[in-house]
Amino acid sequence: MKRITFQTALTLAALALPLSFATAAQARPSVEVAFVLDTTGSMSGLIEGAKRKIWSIATTILDDNPDADIRMGLVAYRDIGDDYVVRSVDLTTDIQDLYGQLLQLQARGGGDWPESVNEALDTAINKLHWRQGGDTRRIVFLVGDAPPHMDYAQDTKYPETLAVARQKDIIVNAVQAGDARDTARVWHEIADGGRGRYIPIPQDGGQIVVIQTPYDDDIIILQKQINGTVIPYGPAPMQRRTEEKTGQLAKVAASAPASASDMASYINKRARSSSEAVTGGGDLVSDVQAGRQKLDQVKEEDLPPELRALPAEQRAAKLDAQMTARKALNDKLAALVRQRDAYLLAQRDKQPKQASSFDREVEATLKAQLKR
């Protein structure tokens, strides 16, 4: 992305155009990435690896595009006769919600060799809500080990779907798990038709390298403290979702400290530009701090019980205290994240050259395609 040219254009637009046009011109560039993932039984190793590395993949996008509005989506597919054919999570800035959906995926089903690849690709290209026009990069990763059923009359076949992808300026990459020749032939065709890369990886996703750092424990502690400053608000279901997301870190930290540290690092970097403690809406502190909401405009019934019980002045004081605490904690966390990044970079340079794996190939592909 041409950041210098883009910022210069924004400055001129703000000076020369009416306010409404200047506001439109200052829209942030967008990066949209969707994973189309075979979730049948043979993909269990790769799916577990994806759960561990989704935050580092998101951070790769953020590090190279710090000013971008990042949205990610997921299409899980199996085949007719399984307990589902396609399940999707629409493109969203709420990466924690996407992560929660990914954690629920289990590799099951499958029977005959081909899978419902055509329906999955059609869902990704035509049913996810891609942004139109503007400074947007749109990228799909199809990940699977088996070719599509071409005998399903109701399906839109992949060549037709890829033609639509080209019209929408969506790049489609084809990641093949394993070495089946019939899959390789189709995956090559999909990558060529999608103007993307054909990426062969081992059946289990390859060796996922997880590097523990001396900063992980302190990062997790600080992020838990930041999550403690969250004030859920809105309708009751939204408040429950916000509470669940703030509790997600503790669950991940118990089983995968490096993944929890990856999560906290991403959230902190995102917070520097959007004032978010958790991705997505539902946090009064984030929304007021970012100017998206005003305390006195929130309906009484949308406040959490602890704020409803306070008079107006004390509500404002409580909110101010949480905002002040969060800023101090985020500043401390940012310093630790920078140290962690430097440590990870040094350790990766020391690692022996690894064979291809899901996370390394996806990260390398994103770096290349987001620079085009």
C-alpha positions as CSV (number, residue, x, y, z in Angstrom):
1,M,0.0,0.0,0.0
2,K,1.3,3.5,-0.9
3,R,1.2,5.0,2.5
4,I,3.1,8.3,1.7
5,T,1.0,9.0,-1.3
6,F,-2.2,8.1,0.5
7,Q,-1.4,10.3,3.5
8,T,-0.5,13.2,1.2
9,A,-3.7,12.9,-0.6
10,L,-5.6,12.9,2.7
11,T,-4.0,16.1,3.8
12,L,-4.8,17.9,0.6
13,A,-8.4,16.5,0.6
14,A,-8.9,17.7,4.2
15,L,-7.8,21.3,3.2
16,A,-9.6,21.5,-0.1
17,L,-12.8,19.6,0.2
18,P,-16.0,20.2,2.1
19,L,-16.2,18.3,5.5
20,S,-18.4,15.5,4.2
21,F,-16.0,14.8,1.3
22,A,-12.9,15.1,3.5
23,T,-14.4,12.6,5.9
24,A,-15.1,10.1,3.1
25,A,-11.6,10.6,1.7
26,Q,-10.0,9.8,5.1
27,A,-11.5,6.2,5.2
28,R,-8.8,3.8,6.3
29,P,-7.4,1.3,3.8
30,S,-8.8,-2.2,4.2
31,V,-7.3,-5.7,4.3
32,E,-9.8,-8.6,4.0
33,V,-8.7,-12.2,4.3
34,A,-11.0,-15.3,4.3
35,F,-9.9,-18.9,5.0
36,V,-11.9,-21.6,3.3
37,L,-11.1,-24.7,5.3
38,D,-11.8,-28.4,4.8
39,T,-12.8,-29.7,8.2
40,T,-13.2,-33.4,7.4
41,G,-11.3,-36.0,9.5
42,S,-8.1,-36.0,7.5
43,M,-7.5,-32.3,8.3
44,S,-7.3,-32.6,12.1
45,G,-3.5,-31.8,12.4
46,L,-3.8,-28.7,10.2
47,I,-6.9,-27.4,11.9
48,E,-5.2,-27.7,15.3
49,G,-2.2,-25.8,13.9
50,A,-4.4,-23.1,12.5
51,K,-6.0,-22.6,16.0
52,R,-2.5,-22.0,17.4
53,K,-1.3,-19.6,14.7
54,I,-4.3,-17.5,13.7
55,W,-3.2,-14.6,16.0
56,S,0.4,-14.6,14.6
57,I,-1.1,-14.5,11.0
58,A,-3.4,-11.6,12.0
59,T,-0.3,-9.8,13.5
60,T,1.6,-10.3,10.2
61,I,-1.1,-8.4,8.5
62,L,-1.2,-5.7,11.1
63,D,2.6,-5.2,11.3
64,D,2.8,-4.6,7.5
65,N,-0.4,-2.6,7.4
66,P,-0.7,-0.7,10.7
67,D,-3.2,1.8,9.4
68,A,-5.5,-0.7,7.8
69,D,-8.9,-1.8,8.8
70,I,-8.4,-5.6,9.0
71,R,-11.3,-7.9,8.5
72,M,-11.1,-11.7,8.5
73,G,-13.6,-14.4,7.7
74,L,-13.9,-18.2,7.8
75,V,-15.8,-20.8,5.6
76,A,-15.6,-24.3,7.0
77,Y,-16.7,-27.1,4.7
78,R,-17.3,-30.8,4.5
79,D,-19.7,-32.7,2.2
80,I,-23.3,-33.7,1.7
81,G,-24.1,-36.4,4.3
82,D,-21.9,-34.9,7.0
83,D,-23.4,-32.9,9.9
84,Y,-22.9,-29.7,7.8
85,V,-21.8,-28.9,4.3
86,V,-20.7,-25.3,4.8
87,R,-20.5,-23.0,7.9
88,S,-19.3,-19.5,7.6
89,V,-18.2,-16.5,9.7
90,D,-18.6,-13.3,7.8
91,L,-15.7,-10.9,7.4
92,T,-15.3,-9.0,10.7
93,T,-12.9,-6.8,12.6
94,D,-13.8,-8.9,15.6
95,I,-10.9,-11.3,15.4
96,Q,-11.6,-12.6,18.9
97,D,-15.0,-13.8,17.8
98,L,-13.6,-15.4,14.7
99,Y,-11.0,-17.1,16.9
100,G,-13.8,-18.4,19.2
101,Q,-15.5,-19.9,16.2
102,L,-12.3,-21.5,15.0
103,L,-11.7,-23.1,18.4
104,Q,-15.0,-24.8,18.1
105,L,-14.1,-26.5,14.8
106,Q,-13.3,-30.2,15.0
107,A,-12.1,-32.4,12.1
108,R,-14.8,-35.0,11.5
109,G,-16.7,-36.6,8.7
110,G,-15.8,-37.3,5.2
111,G,-16.3,-40.6,3.5
112,D,-15.9,-40.6,-0.3
113,W,-12.8,-38.7,-1.5
114,P,-14.2,-35.5,-3.1
115,E,-15.6,-32.7,-0.8
116,S,-18.0,-29.7,-1.3
117,V,-15.2,-27.4,-2.5
118,N,-17.4,-25.7,-5.1
119,E,-20.1,-24.7,-2.6
120,A,-17.4,-23.5,-0.1
121,L,-15.7,-21.3,-2.7
122,D,-19.1,-20.0,-3.9
123,T,-19.9,-19.1,-0.3
124,A,-16.6,-17.3,0.2
125,I,-16.7,-15.2,-3.0
126,N,-20.4,-14.5,-3.3
127,K,-21.9,-14.7,0.2
128,L,-19.3,-13.1,2.4
129,H,-19.7,-9.3,2.5
130,W,-16.5,-8.0,0.8
131,R,-16.1,-4.3,0.7
132,Q,-16.5,-2.6,-2.7
133,G,-13.9,-0.3,-4.3
134,G,-11.6,1.9,-2.4
135,D,-8.1,1.0,-1.1
136,T,-8.9,-2.6,-0.3
137,R,-7.0,-5.9,-0.6
138,R,-9.1,-9.0,-0.8
139,I,-7.5,-12.4,-0.3
140,V,-8.8,-16.0,0.0
141,F,-6.9,-19.1,1.2
142,L,-8.6,-22.3,0.1
143,V,-7.1,-25.0,2.4
144,G,-7.9,-28.7,1.8
145,D,-6.6,-32.1,0.7
146,A,-9.4,-33.4,-1.6
147,P,-10.8,-32.3,-5.0
148,P,-14.3,-30.9,-5.5
149,H,-17.4,-32.9,-6.3
150,M,-18.1,-32.0,-9.9
151,D,-21.2,-34.2,-10.0
152,Y,-23.4,-32.0,-7.8
153,A,-25.9,-30.4,-10.2
154,Q,-26.9,-27.7,-7.7
155,D,-23.3,-26.4,-7.3
156,T,-21.8,-23.4,-9.0
157,K,-18.6,-24.8,-10.3
158,Y,-15.2,-23.3,-9.4
159,P,-14.3,-21.8,-12.8
160,E,-17.5,-19.7,-12.7
161,T,-16.8,-18.6,-9.1
162,L,-13.3,-17.7,-10.0
163,A,-14.5,-15.4,-12.8
164,V,-16.6,-13.6,-10.2
165,A,-13.5,-13.4,-7.9
166,R,-11.5,-11.7,-10.7
167,Q,-14.4,-9.2,-11.2
168,K,-14.4,-8.4,-7.5
169,D,-10.6,-8.2,-7.4
170,I,-10.3,-11.1,-4.9
171,I,-7.1,-13.1,-5.0
172,V,-7.7,-16.9,-4.4
173,N,-4.8,-19.0,-3.2
174,A,-5.0,-22.8,-3.1
175,V,-3.2,-24.5,-0.2
176,Q,-3.0,-28.3,-0.7
177,A,-2.5,-30.5,2.4
178,G,-0.9,-33.7,1.3
179,D,0.2,-34.8,-2.2
180,A,-2.9,-36.2,-4.0
181,R,-2.4,-35.8,-7.7
182,D,-6.1,-35.2,-8.5
183,T,-6.2,-32.4,-5.8
184,A,-3.0,-30.9,-7.1
185,R,-4.4,-30.6,-10.6
186,V,-7.5,-28.7,-9.5
187,W,-5.7,-26.6,-6.9
188,H,-3.3,-25.4,-9.6
189,E,-6.3,-24.5,-11.8
190,I,-7.9,-22.6,-8.8
191,A,-4.7,-20.7,-8.0
192,D,-4.2,-19.8,-11.7
193,G,-7.8,-18.7,-12.2
194,G,-7.7,-16.8,-8.9
195,R,-4.5,-15.0,-9.7
196,G,-3.0,-16.5,-6.5
197,R,-0.4,-19.1,-5.4
198,Y,-0.6,-22.8,-5.4
199,I,0.9,-23.8,-2.0
200,P,1.7,-27.4,-1.2
201,I,2.2,-28.3,2.5
202,P,2.4,-31.5,4.4
203,Q,-0.9,-33.3,5.3
204,D,-0.7,-32.3,8.9
205,G,0.0,-28.6,8.1
206,G,3.8,-29.0,8.6
207,Q,5.8,-28.4,11.7
208,I,4.3,-25.4,13.6
209,V,7.2,-23.7,15.4
210,V,6.0,-22.1,18.6
211,I,8.6,-19.9,20.3
212,Q,8.2,-19.1,24.0
213,T,9.6,-15.8,25.1
214,P,10.7,-14.4,28.5
215,Y,7.9,-11.8,28.1
216,D,4.9,-14.0,27.7
217,D,3.9,-14.3,31.3
218,D,4.1,-10.6,32.0
219,I,2.2,-9.8,28.7
220,I,-0.6,-12.2,29.7
221,I,-0.8,-10.7,33.2
222,L,-1.0,-7.1,31.8
223,Q,-3.7,-8.1,29.2
224,K,-5.8,-9.7,32.0
225,Q,-5.5,-6.4,33.9
226,I,-6.6,-4.5,30.8
227,N,-9.5,-6.8,30.3
228,G,-10.4,-5.9,33.9
229,T,-11.0,-2.3,32.8
230,V,-13.7,-3.4,30.3
231,I,-17.2,-2.1,31.0
232,P,-19.7,-4.3,29.0
233,Y,-22.7,-2.4,27.8
234,G,-25.6,-2.7,25.3
235,P,-28.3,-5.3,25.1
236,A,-27.8,-8.3,27.5
237,P,-26.6,-10.7,24.8
238,M,-23.9,-8.2,23.7
239,Q,-22.8,-7.8,27.3
240,R,-22.5,-11.5,27.7
241,R,-20.4,-11.8,24.5
242,T,-18.1,-9.1,25.7
243,E,-17.6,-10.8,29.0
244,E,-16.9,-14.1,27.2
245,K,-14.2,-12.5,25.1
246,T,-12.5,-10.9,28.1
247,G,-12.4,-14.4,29.7
248,Q,-11.1,-16.0,26.5
249,L,-7.5,-15.0,27.2
250,A,-7.4,-16.9,30.5
251,K,-8.6,-20.1,28.9
252,V,-6.0,-19.9,26.1
253,A,-3.2,-19.0,28.5
254,A,-3.9,-22.2,30.5
255,S,-3.2,-24.4,27.6
256,A,-1.1,-22.4,25.1
257,P,0.8,-19.4,26.7
258,A,2.5,-18.5,23.4
259,S,-0.9,-18.3,21.7
260,A,-2.3,-16.1,24.5
261,S,0.7,-13.9,24.2
262,D,0.2,-13.7,20.4
263,M,-3.4,-12.7,21.1
264,A,-2.5,-10.0,23.6
265,S,0.2,-8.6,21.3
266,Y,-2.3,-8.3,18.4
267,I,-5.0,-6.6,20.7
268,N,-2.4,-4.1,22.0
269,K,-1.2,-3.2,18.5
270,R,-4.8,-2.8,17.4
271,A,-5.6,-0.7,20.5
272,R,-2.9,1.9,19.5
273,S,-5.0,2.9,16.5
274,S,-8.6,2.1,17.6
275,S,-8.7,2.3,21.4
276,E,-10.0,-1.3,21.7
277,A,-9.3,-3.6,24.6
278,V,-11.2,-6.4,23.0
279,T,-11.9,-6.5,19.2
280,G,-15.4,-5.8,18.3
281,G,-18.0,-3.7,20.1
282,G,-19.7,-3.9,23.4
283,D,-17.0,-2.2,25.6
284,L,-18.0,1.3,26.9
285,V,-14.5,2.3,27.8
286,S,-13.3,1.6,24.2
287,D,-16.2,3.3,22.6
288,V,-16.1,6.5,24.7
289,Q,-12.3,6.7,24.5
290,A,-12.5,6.5,20.7
291,G,-15.4,9.0,20.4
292,R,-17.8,6.4,19.1
293,Q,-20.1,6.8,22.1
294,K,-21.0,9.2,24.9
295,L,-21.9,8.0,28.4
296,D,-24.9,10.3,28.8
297,Q,-26.4,9.0,25.5
298,V,-26.4,5.3,26.6
299,K,-29.8,4.0,27.6
300,E,-30.2,3.2,31.2
301,E,-31.1,-0.4,30.4
302,D,-28.0,-0.8,28.3
303,L,-25.7,0.0,31.2
304,P,-24.2,-2.9,33.4
305,P,-25.8,-3.2,36.9
306,E,-22.7,-1.7,38.6
307,L,-23.1,1.5,36.7
308,R,-26.9,1.7,36.9
309,A,-26.5,1.7,40.7
310,L,-24.4,4.9,40.6
311,P,-25.5,8.5,40.2
312,A,-24.4,10.3,37.0
313,E,-21.3,11.9,38.5
314,Q,-20.0,8.7,39.9
315,R,-20.7,6.9,36.7
316,A,-18.5,9.4,34.8
317,A,-15.8,9.2,37.5
318,K,-15.8,5.4,37.2
319,L,-15.5,5.5,33.4
320,D,-12.7,8.1,33.6
321,A,-10.8,6.0,36.1
322,Q,-11.1,2.9,33.8
323,M,-9.9,4.9,30.8
324,T,-6.9,6.3,32.7
325,A,-6.0,2.8,34.0
326,R,-6.3,1.3,30.5
327,K,-4.0,3.9,28.9
328,A,-1.3,3.3,31.5
329,L,-1.6,-0.5,31.2
330,N,-1.6,-0.3,27.4
331,D,1.6,1.8,27.5
332,K,3.3,-0.8,29.7
333,L,2.1,-3.6,27.4
334,A,3.3,-1.9,24.3
335,A,6.8,-1.7,25.7
336,L,6.7,-5.5,26.4
337,V,5.3,-6.3,23.0
338,R,8.2,-4.4,21.3
339,Q,10.7,-6.4,23.4
340,R,8.8,-9.6,22.5
341,D,8.9,-8.8,18.8
342,A,12.6,-8.2,18.9
343,Y,13.2,-11.5,20.8
344,L,11.0,-13.5,18.3
345,L,12.9,-11.9,15.4
346,A,16.2,-12.9,16.8
347,Q,15.1,-16.4,17.7
348,R,13.6,-17.0,14.2
349,D,16.9,-16.0,12.6
350,K,18.6,-18.7,14.7
351,Q,16.1,-21.4,13.6
352,P,17.3,-23.9,11.0
353,K,15.5,-23.6,7.7
354,Q,12.1,-25.3,8.0
355,A,10.1,-27.2,5.5
356,S,6.9,-25.5,4.3
357,S,4.1,-25.2,6.8
358,F,0.6,-23.7,6.9
359,D,1.5,-20.6,9.0
360,R,4.8,-19.8,7.3
361,E,3.4,-20.1,3.8
362,V,0.3,-18.1,4.6
363,E,2.4,-15.3,6.3
364,A,4.8,-15.2,3.4
365,T,2.0,-15.1,0.9
366,L,0.2,-12.3,2.7
367,K,3.4,-10.2,2.9
368,A,3.9,-10.6,-0.9
369,Q,0.3,-10.0,-2.0
370,L,-0.3,-7.1,0.3
371,K,2.6,-5.2,-1.3
372,R,1.4,-5.6,-4.8
